[in-house]
């Protein structure tokens, strides 16, 4: 993260011992740990807030796209007339049914109808 090497860390420790003193070093390290914990919590909170804003923006974009597609479909079905629109809606419903059946058939074990169910 900070790209500090072993020799640099050793120099920091020696300077800290000289400046703070060995008696107050545990207290100083404890305070530094608390500050680091607070910084991590705040940065995590900030990061989650940004991610939430990004998700909301993506959802709004998807809703706008779906709304535009829905308007285009409604306009096209109004131009076709009620008989063609109901036939198209029936075909769409049948396509949804077929896709649902194909999804179910992947999960279920399909048995050949020509094979007997039990062995003699």
Secondary structure, DSSP 8 states (H G I E B T S, - for coil): -----HHHHHHHHHHHHHHH-TTTHHHHHHHHHHHHHHHHHHHHHHHHHHHHHHHHHHHHHHHHHHHHHHHHHHHHHHHH-HHHHHHHHHHHHHHHHHHHHHHHHHHS----TTS-SS--
